[in-house]
Amino acid sequence: MKNENSITNILGIEFPIIQAAMSWVTDAKMVAAVSNAGGMGVLGPNAGQNSFASGPDEVGKRLREEIRKVKKLTDKPFALNLIMPEQGHTDQYTTATFETAVEEGVKIFVCVDGGVNKEVMGEIKKLNLTLIHRTLTISPEAAKMAEAHGADIIIATGYDEGGTLPQNHIGTFSIVPTIVDSVNVPVLAAGGINDVRGVRAAFALGAAGVYVGTRFIASEECPAVEEAKQDIINSKASDLLMVSSFQRSTPNKFACEIGAMYRDGESSENTEQRIRQIGGIFPRMILGRRDEGINSVNTAIDLISQVKSCKDIIHELMADFIKH
């Protein structure tokens, strides 16, 4: 493997590794640490926050502050996660996020949606900005559509991931080569990539880089509370609980209760509503409330045994690039 490939060329980074956005579980310090180490950090929609925003204006204000913090900590490329509404719809939060980011000079966007929002993607491309596209449930059809509407890079996420799970239940080993064969733009592999073996597998499957979330949660710079990080280190994949068709969690009182409801036949819609009402990952991972919320992780957590710096994690996962 060489240090230079399609991902590093497009993004202007040293190594083809991108830190996943992960909503609350990023901040300026973490994003800058990843970028300074040669990868690319991504600010999540609630990066650096410990409370919910009162509305779109506050979202824009808080985001502006966080972007400026990143720029004080690094001069390397970083990206912003943009959650896009369904095609044909608008969303005040998306608009506030996008407008603020453009005003602050953000050049790279990781766009996430349930399909392809042509309007939002069109606005990004009009400004000659870089667009990384991630459909929550990826398919060849969705990937081709994203490419047709300007995606520079496509993320192929397998069911092994943490966060919002793809509803086709296709694993990383199956979905990555399928998407690679479907498009002409570079593909990032995502889902269960926690060590260098996962990176090697991703490249063997045709990916040009990796999009990594859970491994970076167990980093020194991640704003998640230490207990959440230790949950990852001390838990095994066999401990994980399905709390809806969309999410899994390490065990705690809330996850066990919701997991039992879901296992006993409660609809995913109802358990998801309960998860949203309590704040999702926010109370457990950010506020440190042991028995509330969920700790969303991938299925390869057995491979994570230590909290390390973002730099050490990148050097570990990108070992083949560093050697050459």
N, C-alpha and C positions, 0 to 999 in steps of 0.2 A: 504493500500500500504506500502511496505517496502522500505527502502533505497537501498537495494541490489536487483538487478534483472539482466536479461541477458545483457542489455545495459551497466549498470554500471560495471558489471564484465568484459565484453569484453574491454571496453575503460578505465577502471581504474579511473572512476569519481564518484562523490558523488551522483549526481542526473541525471536521464535519460532525459536530455534536451541538445540539440545541437543547437548552433547558426548557422543559415544558412550563406552560403558564400557570396552571394550578390555582387559579382564583386568588384566595387569600394567602396562599403559602409561598409568596415571593415578596421581596421588597428591593429597594434600590441597592442595598448592600450585597444581597445575594446575586442580583442580576449583574452588577458590576464585577463581582468576584468571578463569575462564570466567563464574562467577556474578557476580563483581564487575563484569564488563564488560557485563552485561545479559542474557547467555544463561543456560543452566543446566548446571552441571557435574555429572557422574555418577561416583561412585566405583566402580571395577571391583572384582571379587572379590579381587584380589591387590594392590590399590592401595597404593603406597608401600613395597612389599616387595622384597627382593633375595634371598629364599630361600623354599623351599617350607615350608608349615606342617606340623607333625608330626601334627596332627589337628584335629577340630572345635573343641576348647577353645582351641587356639592361634589358630585362625581368628577366633573371637569376640574374643579379647583384642587381637589386632592390629587388627582392624576398629574396635574401640572407641577405640583410640588415634588411628586415622586420622580417624574422625568428629570427635573432639574437636579435632584439629588444624584441620580444615576450619572448625569453628565459631569458632575463635580468629581465623581469617583473613577470614571473611565473615559477615555477618548476612543474606545473600540466600539464596533457596531453592537447594537442591541435592538430588540424588537418589542412591539406592543401587541398584546392579545386583543382582538376585536371580535366580540360576540355578535354575530349578525342575525337579524330577524329573518323570518321566512320570506321567500320571494314574494314581492308585491306588498309587503308590510314595511312600516317604518317603526323605529324605536327611539325614544328620546335619549335613553342611556347610550345607545350605539352612536347616535349623532353627537352627543356631548363628548364621548370618548374620542371619536375620530377627529372632530374639529380641534379639540385641545391638542391631540397628538401632532396633527399637521402644523398647528401654530408653533409648537415647540420643536419642530424639525425632526420628528421621528421619520425614519426612511424605510423601515421594514415592519410589516404587519403580519401577524399570524391570525388568519381569519377562520373562525369556527362557526359552523352552522349545521343544521340538519339536512342541508342540500346545497344549493348554490344560489346566493343572492346576487343576481347580475348587476343590480343598481349600485350596491356598495362596492363590489369588485370593480365596476366601471369607473367609479370615482377615484379609487386608488390608482388604477392604471392611467387615468387622465393626468395625474400628477407625477407620473413616471416613478412611482414608488414600488418597492419589492413586495410581492404578495406570496405568502406561504399559506396554502389552503388545507384545512382539516375538516372533512365531513365527519360527523360523529359516528355514523354508520357508513363506512366507506364501501363503495362498489365500483366496478369498472365504469359503469354509466356515469356515476357522480364524478369520478376522477376525470373522465373525458370532458364532461361539461365544465368542470373547474378549469381545465387546461384551455378549453375553447374561449373562456371568458377572462383569460389573462394570468392564471396562476403560474408563477415562476417555479414553484416547488410544491409538491403534494405530499402530505403526511398520510401514510397508510397505517392505521391503528388496529391492532389485533385485540382479541377478547382478553388477552393476558394483562391488559393495562389496568392502572388505577383510574379513578375519576369516572366520568360518564361512559358506560360500557356500550360498545356497538351492539345493536339489536339483532344482527345476523349471526352472532355467536361464533364468528370465524376467528380462529387463532392467528397469532402473528406469523407463524411459519407458513400458513396458507395464504393470508391476505397480501403479504408483501410482494411475493413474486407475481401474484395475480394483477396487482396494480402496476407494478413495474412493466409488465407486458402490455398494459392497456394505454399507456401514455408515453409521450416523448420527452417530457420534462423530468428532472431528477425527483426521486422519491426518498423521503425520510421514513425509516422504519420506527414504529412506536409500539410499546406494549411488552413489559417484562424484561427490558434490557437493563441489567444491573451490574454486569461485569464485562470484561473484554471478550469473553466467549460469546455473549449476546451480540456484541458489535461485529465480531467475525461472522457470526451466523447471518446477521442482517446484510452484510456485504456479499456473502455467498449467495444470498437470495436475490441480489440485484440492486439493493438499496445503495444510495450514494451518501448516506449519513444516517444519524440516529437522533430521535427526539425522546428525551429522557426526563421522567418526572420523579418517580418514587425514590430513586437512588439519591437525587439531590435534596429530598426532604431530610434524609439522614446526613445532612452536611452541617458544618459549624455555622455557616452564614445564614442558613434557612431560618425564617422567623417563627416556624412552628415551635411549640413548647418542647422542652427536653423530654417530657413524658411521652409525647407523641412519637418522637424519634426512637425512644427506647422501646415503644410498642412494636415498631418495625423490626428492630434488632432482635427482640425477644419472641416475636411471633413467627409461626410457620405458615406456609400456604394452606396447610390442612386446618389451621385455626380460623381462617377467614370465613365470614358470614355473608351470605347474600341477603341484603336488606330490601332489595327490590330487583326488578329485572335490569335496572340501570346502574346499581352500585353494590359494592361489597365493602366490608369494614373489618378491621381487627376487632376482637371482642371487647365490649364494655357493657355496662348495664343496659344502656339504651339500645345498642346494636343487638344484644341478645334478645331483648324484648321484641324489637321490630323484626329481627330475623326469624324468630319463632312464629310471629304473626304471618309473615310471608310464606314460610315453610308450611304452615297449616292451612294455606289457601286464601289468605287475604290478598286482595288485588294489589298489583304493583303501584297502581295509581294512588291507592289509599296509603300505602306505606311511604311512598314518595312525598305525599302531602304531610305526613307526620315528620318526615326528615326535614322538609323545608320549614315547617313551623318551628322546629327547634333550632334551625340555623345551619343544617348540613354539617360541614366539617368545621365550621367556625368555633363553636363552643369547645370542642375537644382539642382541635389542633392549634388554635390561636389563643383562646382564653385559658386552656388547661383544665377545663372541668371534666374530671375523670369519667363521670357517669353520663355525660350529655353529648349528643351529637355522634358523628362517626369519624373514623380515621381511615380514609380511602387510600388504598395502596394496590400495587400490582401483585400478581401471583408468584413472582420470583423473589419474594422477600427472604426466603431461606438463604439467599446469596449475599445478604447484607448483614455484616457482623460488627460493624464499627462506624461511628460518626467520624467523618473526615472533612477536611477542607474541600471546597469546590475545586480548587487547583489539584489536589491529590486525586479526587474522583475523576477528573478529566484526564489526568496523566495515566491513571489506571485503565480507564476505558479506551483511551486513545494510544495505548502502548505501542501498537504496530506502526502508527504514524510517527511517533517520537523516535522509534528505532531507525526509521528510514528518512 
